[in-house]
Amino acid sequence: MCHQMAMQKEANDKQKAEELRRQQSCLKVPIIWVLGGPGSGKGTQCDKIVQKYGFVHLSTGDLLRAEVASGSQKGKDLALIMTEGRLVSNDDVLDLLEKAIREKALDAKGFLIDGYPREKNQGVAFEKKIAPVDLIIYFECEDETLVNRIMGRAAASTEKRADDNEQTVKARILTFRGNTNSILSQYTDRTLTLNAERTVDEIFCDVTCALDCLLQKKNLEVNER
């Protein structure tokens, strides 16, 4: 009995040590929130960042779909919520983000959190539950540009969606503006706003400058510890 308890304690200690290493790893690599309205081109920029820097790209939408597809009990619960048209709670979304980050923390060079947070309180909860954000990259576009891009993309697509109409698109942009402004106001010292009206390469040039500086800063912080 004592031997079994000792073995269980040893296993628990190893698990705690492994979790601590993962938590420390999260703090050593940059965590970046990538924000931008629908049609801002943030997805394209994320792809280029991953290709150049090897960061882990996490989208909450992708994580939700993957959990549902896994067939887990959690996935079944989430599927029911979405089927009924209800919003998935922030706690559930954060759990998925935390799990994905912890699983990749030891090997990751950095994390891109795409399209999250969507609301002011979500950012606070993320930093409290997971880790502080190092940088927020916000791809800024005029409303007219966003509408034109989305409508152009919809016209070229063979799959027609009910929400691909100008009135609905403008409503989505209005909601995005209100939420994003309240988020960014909390992190003015960590926000990089980029003009996303330019070409992909021009925008990415600014992105690489910011990320190179951030990586240099993180390396200095780690070496000083």
Salt bridges, closest charged atoms under 4 A:
GLU10 OE2 - LYS14 NZ 3.71
ASP13 OD2 - LYS9 NZ 3.05
GLU18 OE1 - ARG21 NH2 2.28
GLU18 OE2 - ARG22 NH2 3.40
GLU19 OE2 - ARG102 NE 3.65
ASP62 OD1 - ARG65 NH2 2.67
GLU67 OE1 - LYS99 NZ 3.99
GLU84 OE1 - ARG86 NH2 2.78
ASP92 OD1 - LYS74 NZ 2.51
ASP95 OD1 - LYS129 NZ 3.36
GLU98 OE2 - ARG102 NH2 3.86
GLU98 OE1 - LYS129 NZ 3.47
ASP114 OD1 - LYS42 NZ 2.62
ASP114 OD2 - HIS57 NE2 2.93
GLU127 OE2 - ARG190 NH1 2.84
ASP134 OD1 - LYS218 NZ 3.24
GLU140 OE2 - ARG177 NH1 2.82
ASP143 OD1 - ARG177 NH2 2.66
ASP163 OD2 - ARG161 NH2 2.81
GLU166 OE2 - LYS170 NZ 3.12
ASP201 OD1 - LYS48 NZ 3.80
ASP206 OD2 - ARG198 NH1 2.92
